Amino acid sequence: MSEQYRFVLPEKEMPTAWYNVQVDLPEQLGPPLDPAGNPLSPEALLAIFPPDIVEQEMSRERYIDIPGPVLDILRTYRPSPLSRARMFEKALGLPDDVQIYYKYEGINASGSHKANTAIPQIYYNKKAGISKLTTETGAGQWGSALSMAGSQMNMDIDVFMVAISYDQKPYRRIFMESFGAKVHRSPTTLTEVGRRVLAEDPDSLGSLGIAISEAVEIAAANPDINYSLGSVLNHVCIHQSIIGEEAILQMEMAGVEPDVVIACCGGGSNLAGIGFPYYRRRLDGKTNTRIVAVEPKACPTLTAGDYRYDFGDEAGLTPQMQMYTLGHDFIPPGIHAGGLRYHGDSPLVSALVRAGEIEAMSVYQNDCFDAAMIFARAEAHLPAPESSHAIAGAVAEAKAAAEAGESRVILFNLSGHGFLDLASYDRYNKGDLVDYDFASGTVLGEHTE
């Protein structure tokens, strides 16, 4: 096996097609439903999405070509690197036959994998003559990516940012505004949904469900404005598959096949991105790789939610989707992994978890920060709080293998950097972070080193 640390594809070898897992599901998804519970026609989605996005949402093609103009912009930061975490392995005291690799998606200006879908979404909306997009953002990675892409492609962006994240992460707001976006602290007084929530709770911390409702309300009322979503939906998972397609080629360069692929999971986009191509690879008989989703115990959708139809937003403006959910009116506690504070999960991810094709586990936020600090000090990458969940999952896998005396190759998706999350690390360093447990509904106390 190569003794290299880093495996970077030549630009000319970057994948030029996305993978669509819908074709390969063991059981097909139930159709999206309208608020009355009737099957939703694709035409109904045209009120907030462009035709190409609606077509991808329903597509039965296994591979979808990436448009040339999209490839041109993706190539400004892709292929992203894949590295072996040798210093991290050493810090964990692992034997030589337990290896950890990570795919790093934080090298574009927005700092996360979210740009992979922001760019094509803006491309398809401009093609349809749309002049402005509305969206929501939790921790700010998605809003940052859409703002960055909007600046590159001359599209106006309005972002409804979850209130607790707006307060905790001011530099994300500044980033988005610096790239020309308008950022609103959600819930706002700009929408009927926001005014209702504030009337019921003037101190609302907000939620992704509320922010989605506000963004959809604005888009649905204006024919020249569309809505853009950074996770959950099928077309987003399709766009993110470029991560796993690259990773397969890079692991071949490294001369190894992963035994397990791990990613954090909120709505499911980065998990789908790295995991779905490996699921296809398993179907094709080329690997036995396990796929593991890691979510917060404060918002454990896959491990504690119900599998049923539910709305994607708090107000019930979006279609109902078949997924694991904690309920669209669930307001999660203010954990620092704001991007994982979503009540539901991608229908595609949910279907594969339900079928036993993807495993799911949940972790406390202090355990994630513990793992993140070991990784950061060893590898000199400061992870986003969301990404730290994947690191905690990788640590658990590595330690289990070492204790059992088994060899194991672990690959995780480092989906974003934590440079704009330093307030979270400051609280961790001071011992001020608390753990929340959804199952018991309790706060478990502050962290002490």
C-alpha positions in Angstrom: 0.0 0.0 0.0 1.2 3.5 -0.7 2.8 5.4 2.2 1.4 8.7 0.9 -0.6 10.9 3.3 -2.7 12.7 0.7 -4.5 11.5 -2.5 -5.5 14.2 -5.0 -7.1 13.4 -8.3 -6.0 15.3 -11.4 -8.6 17.8 -12.4 -9.2 16.0 -15.7 -10.2 12.9 -13.7 -13.0 14.6 -11.7 -16.3 12.9 -12.2 -18.5 14.4 -14.9 -21.8 12.7 -13.9 -23.8 12.6 -10.7 -25.2 9.3 -9.3 -28.9 9.0 -8.6 -29.6 6.4 -5.9 -33.3 6.5 -6.5 -32.9 3.9 -9.2 -31.2 1.4 -6.8 -33.4 1.7 -3.7 -34.5 -1.7 -2.4 -38.1 -0.3 -2.1 -39.2 2.8 -4.0 -40.2 5.9 -2.0 -43.8 6.8 -1.5 -44.7 9.9 -3.6 -44.6 13.4 -2.0 -48.0 14.5 -0.8 -49.7 17.8 -0.8 -51.0 19.3 2.5 -54.3 17.5 2.1 -52.4 14.1 1.8 -52.9 13.6 -2.0 -50.0 12.6 -4.3 -48.2 15.7 -5.5 -47.8 16.3 -9.2 -44.4 17.4 -10.4 -46.1 20.6 -11.8 -47.0 21.7 -8.3 -43.3 22.0 -7.5 -42.7 24.5 -10.3 -44.1 27.2 -8.0 -40.8 27.2 -6.1 -38.3 25.1 -8.2 -37.1 25.4 -11.8 -38.0 22.6 -14.3 -34.6 20.9 -14.3 -34.6 20.6 -10.5 -38.1 19.1 -10.6 -37.0 16.7 -13.2 -34.0 15.6 -11.1 -36.2 15.3 -8.1 -38.3 12.6 -9.9 -35.6 11.2 -12.1 -35.2 7.5 -12.9 -31.8 7.9 -14.6 -28.9 6.2 -12.7 -26.4 8.9 -13.9 -27.0 12.5 -14.7 -24.5 14.5 -16.7 -23.1 17.6 -14.9 -23.6 20.7 -17.1 -20.3 22.2 -18.5 -20.8 25.6 -16.9 -21.3 23.9 -13.5 -18.2 21.8 -14.0 -16.2 24.9 -14.8 -17.1 26.5 -11.4 -16.8 23.2 -9.4 -13.3 22.8 -10.8 -12.2 26.0 -8.9 -12.1 23.9 -5.8 -12.6 20.3 -6.9 -11.5 17.5 -6.8 -11.2 17.9 -3.0 -8.4 16.0 -1.2 -8.5 12.7 0.6 -5.9 12.0 3.2 -4.8 9.3 5.6 -4.9 10.6 9.2 -1.6 9.1 10.3 -1.1 11.7 13.1 -4.6 11.1 14.3 -4.1 7.4 14.3 -1.0 7.9 16.4 -2.8 10.2 18.8 -5.4 7.5 19.3 -2.8 4.9 19.9 -4.1 2.7 17.1 -2.3 -0.4 15.8 -1.0 -0.2 12.2 -3.9 -2.3 10.8 -6.5 0.2 11.9 -6.4 3.0 9.4 -8.4 6.3 9.2 -8.9 8.3 6.0 -10.9 11.5 5.5 -12.3 13.3 2.6 -12.0 17.1 3.2 -14.8 19.3 1.8 -13.8 22.6 3.5 -11.4 24.0 0.9 -13.8 26.3 -1.0 -14.4 29.8 0.4 -17.7 28.9 2.0 -15.9 26.1 3.9 -18.1 23.1 3.4 -19.6 20.5 1.0 -22.7 22.7 0.5 -21.2 24.5 -2.5 -21.5 21.2 -4.5 -25.3 21.7 -4.8 -25.5 25.5 -4.5 -23.7 26.0 -7.8 -26.0 23.7 -9.9 -29.1 25.0 -8.2 -28.2 28.6 -9.2 -27.3 27.4 -12.7 -30.7 25.8 -13.2 -32.6 28.7 -11.7 -30.8 31.3 -13.9 -31.6 29.0 -16.9 -35.2 29.3 -15.9 -35.1 33.1 -15.7 -35.3 33.4 -11.9 -33.7 36.6 -10.4 -33.7 35.8 -6.7 -33.5 32.7 -4.4 -34.7 32.4 -0.8 -33.3 29.8 1.5 -32.8 28.9 5.2 -29.6 28.1 7.0 -28.9 26.6 10.4 -25.2 26.8 11.3 -24.6 29.0 8.2 -22.7 26.6 5.9 -25.6 26.4 3.4 -26.3 30.1 3.5 -22.6 30.8 3.0 -22.4 28.4 0.1 -25.4 29.8 -1.7 -24.3 33.4 -1.1 -20.8 32.5 -2.5 -22.3 30.9 -5.6 -24.8 33.7 -6.0 -22.0 36.2 -6.1 -20.1 34.1 -8.7 -23.2 33.6 -10.8 -24.9 37.0 -10.3 -28.0 35.8 -8.4 -29.6 37.7 -5.5 -29.9 35.6 -2.3 -32.1 36.1 0.8 -31.2 33.9 3.8 -33.4 33.1 6.8 -30.9 32.1 9.5 -32.1 30.2 12.5 -32.1 32.6 15.5 -29.9 30.6 17.8 -27.3 30.2 15.1 -27.6 33.9 14.0 -26.6 34.8 17.6 -24.0 32.1 18.1 -22.3 32.5 14.7 -22.1 36.2 13.8 -19.1 35.6 11.4 -21.3 33.4 9.2 -23.8 36.3 8.9 -20.9 38.6 8.0 -19.6 36.1 5.4 -23.0 35.9 3.7 -23.5 39.6 3.7 -19.9 40.1 2.3 -20.9 38.0 -0.6 -24.0 40.1 -1.2 -26.8 38.2 0.5 -29.5 39.6 2.8 -29.6 37.7 6.1 -32.6 37.6 8.4 -32.8 36.4 11.9 -35.6 33.7 11.8 -38.3 33.9 13.0 -38.9 37.3 11.5 -41.7 39.8 11.1 -41.4 39.6 7.3 -43.7 36.6 7.0 -47.0 35.3 8.4 -45.2 32.2 9.7 -42.6 34.3 11.5 -45.1 36.7 13.0 -47.2 33.8 14.3 -44.2 32.1 15.9 -43.0 35.3 17.5 -46.5 36.0 18.8 -46.5 32.6 20.6 -42.9 32.9 21.8 -41.1 36.3 21.4 -37.9 34.6 22.5 -38.0 31.7 20.0 -34.6 30.2 19.2 -36.0 29.3 15.8 -35.6 26.1 13.9 -34.7 25.0 10.4 -38.4 24.1 10.0 -39.5 27.7 10.8 -36.8 29.2 8.6 -37.8 26.9 5.7 -41.4 28.0 6.1 -40.4 31.7 5.9 -38.2 31.2 2.8 -40.9 29.1 1.1 -43.6 31.6 1.9 -41.7 34.4 0.2 -40.8 32.3 -2.8 -44.4 31.0 -3.3 -45.8 34.5 -3.3 -43.4 35.9 -6.0 -43.1 34.4 -9.5 -39.6 35.7 -10.1 -38.3 34.2 -6.8 -37.6 30.5 -6.2 -36.7 28.6 -3.1 -33.4 26.7 -2.7 -32.8 23.9 -0.2 -29.3 22.7 0.9 -30.2 19.2 2.1 -32.9 16.5 2.4 -34.3 16.6 -1.2 -33.4 14.1 -3.8 -31.8 16.6 -6.2 -29.5 17.8 -3.4 -28.3 14.2 -2.7 -27.7 13.7 -6.4 -25.5 16.8 -6.6 -23.5 15.7 -3.5 -22.7 12.3 -5.0 -19.6 13.9 -6.5 -17.9 13.5 -3.1 -18.3 9.7 -3.1 -17.5 9.3 -6.8 -14.1 11.1 -6.1 -13.5 9.2 -2.9 -13.8 5.8 -4.7 -11.1 6.9 -7.2 -8.9 8.3 -4.4 -9.2 5.2 -2.2 -8.1 3.2 -5.3 -5.1 5.5 -5.5 -4.4 4.7 -1.8 -4.6 1.0 -2.6 -7.2 0.2 0.0 -11.0 -0.3 0.2 -12.8 1.2 3.2 -14.5 -1.2 5.5 -16.8 1.6 6.8 -17.7 5.0 5.5 -18.9 7.5 8.0 -20.6 11.0 7.9 -22.5 13.3 10.1 -26.2 13.5 9.4 -28.8 16.2 9.9 -30.8 16.4 6.7 -28.5 13.9 5.1 -26.7 15.6 2.2 -23.1 15.0 3.0 -23.9 11.4 4.2 -25.6 10.8 0.8 -22.7 12.5 -1.0 -20.0 10.1 0.3 -22.2 7.1 1.2 -24.6 6.6 -1.8 -21.8 5.8 -4.4 -20.4 3.2 -1.9 -23.9 1.7 -1.6 -24.0 1.4 -5.4 -20.5 -0.1 -5.3 -21.8 -2.7 -2.8 -24.7 -3.5 -5.1 -22.2 -4.0 -8.0 -20.3 -6.5 -5.9 -17.2 -4.5 -5.6 -17.1 -3.8 -1.9 -18.6 -4.8 1.5 -18.3 -1.3 2.9 -20.7 -0.4 5.7 -22.2 3.1 5.8 -22.8 4.8 9.1 -24.7 8.0 9.8 -23.8 9.9 13.0 -26.3 12.3 14.5 -26.7 14.3 17.8 -28.4 12.8 20.7 -30.2 16.2 21.1 -31.9 15.7 17.7 -31.7 11.9 16.9 -34.0 11.7 13.9 -32.8 8.4 12.5 -32.3 6.6 15.9 -35.4 7.9 17.7 -37.7 9.3 15.1 -40.8 7.8 13.5 -40.8 6.6 9.9 -43.8 8.3 8.3 -45.0 11.2 6.1 -44.3 14.6 7.5 -43.8 18.2 6.4 -40.4 19.5 5.7 -41.2 22.8 7.5 -42.8 24.0 10.6 -45.9 25.6 9.0 -46.8 22.8 6.7 -46.1 24.8 3.5 -43.8 22.2 1.9 -44.9 18.8 0.5 -45.1 15.9 2.9 -42.3 13.4 2.5 -41.8 9.8 3.7 -38.9 10.0 6.2 -37.7 9.6 9.7 -38.9 12.6 11.7 -39.2 13.9 15.2 -42.3 16.0 14.1 -42.2 19.1 12.0 -43.1 21.2 15.0 -40.1 19.9 17.0 -37.8 22.7 18.3 -34.4 21.2 19.1 -32.2 22.6 21.9 -29.5 25.1 20.9 -26.6 22.7 20.3 -23.6 24.1 18.5 -23.9 21.7 15.5 -26.7 24.0 14.1 -26.7 22.2 10.8 -27.8 19.0 12.5 -30.8 20.6 14.2 -33.4 19.4 11.7 -36.5 17.4 12.6 -36.4 15.1 9.6 -34.0 13.4 7.2 -33.7 12.9 3.5 -36.3 10.4 2.3 -33.5 8.6 0.4 -31.3 8.3 3.5 -34.4 7.3 5.6 -35.4 4.6 3.1 -31.9 3.0 3.2 -31.7 3.2 7.0 -35.1 1.6 7.2 -33.9 -1.2 4.8 -30.8 -1.8 6.9 -28.5 -0.6 4.2 -27.2 2.4 6.3 -26.5 2.2 10.0 -27.2 5.1 12.4 -25.8 6.1 15.7 -26.2 9.2 18.0 -23.6 11.0 20.1 -23.4 13.8 22.7 -21.9 17.1 21.6 -19.1 17.1 24.2 -17.9 13.7 22.9 -17.9 15.2 19.4 -15.8 18.2 20.6 -13.5 15.8 22.5 -12.9 13.9 19.2 -12.6 17.1 17.2 -9.9 18.5 19.5 -7.8 15.3 19.3 -8.1 15.4 15.5 -7.4 19.1 15.2 -4.3 19.0 17.3 -3.0 16.0 15.4 -4.0 16.8 11.8 -4.1 20.6 11.9 -7.7 20.8 10.6 -10.3 22.5 12.8 -13.6 20.7 12.0 -17.0 22.2 12.0 -19.1 21.1 15.0 -21.3 19.1 12.5 -18.3 17.3 11.0 -17.0 16.5 14.5 -19.9 13.9 14.8 -18.3 12.0 11.9 -15.0 12.1 13.7 -16.6 10.8 16.9 -18.0 8.0 14.9 -14.6 7.2 13.4 -13.0 7.1 16.8 -15.7 4.7 18.0 -15.1 2.4 15.0 -11.3 2.6 15.4 -11.4 1.8 19.1 -13.8 -1.1 18.6 -11.6 -2.6 16.0 -8.5 -2.2 18.1 -10.1 -3.7 21.1 -11.3 -6.7 19.1 -7.9 -7.2 17.4 -9.4 -6.6 14.0 -8.0 -4.7 11.0 -10.2 -1.9 9.7 -10.0 0.8 7.1 -12.2 3.8 8.1 -13.2 6.7 5.8 -15.1 9.7 7.1 -16.3 12.8 5.4 -14.8 16.0 6.9 -17.7 18.0 5.6 -16.5 21.5 6.6 -14.1 23.6 8.6 -14.7 25.2 12.0 -13.0 28.6 11.4 -16.3 30.4 11.9 -17.3 28.3 14.8 -14.7 29.5 17.3 -17.3 30.7 19.8 -18.3 27.0 20.1 -14.8 25.9 20.7 -14.4 28.8 23.2 -17.3 27.4 25.2 -15.9 23.9 25.0 -12.5 25.0 26.1 -14.0 26.8 29.1 -16.1 23.7 30.0 -19.4 25.5 29.4 -20.9 23.1 26.9 -23.8 21.0 28.1 -25.2 17.7 26.7 -28.8 17.3 25.8 -30.5 13.9 25.7 -33.7 13.7 23.5 -34.7 10.3 24.9 -34.9 11.5 28.5 -35.5 15.2 27.8 -32.7 16.2 30.2 -29.6 18.3 30.3 -26.8 16.1 31.4 -24.5 18.8 32.8 -21.4 20.7 31.8 -18.3 19.3 30.4 -15.1 19.2 32.6 -11.8 18.2 31.2 
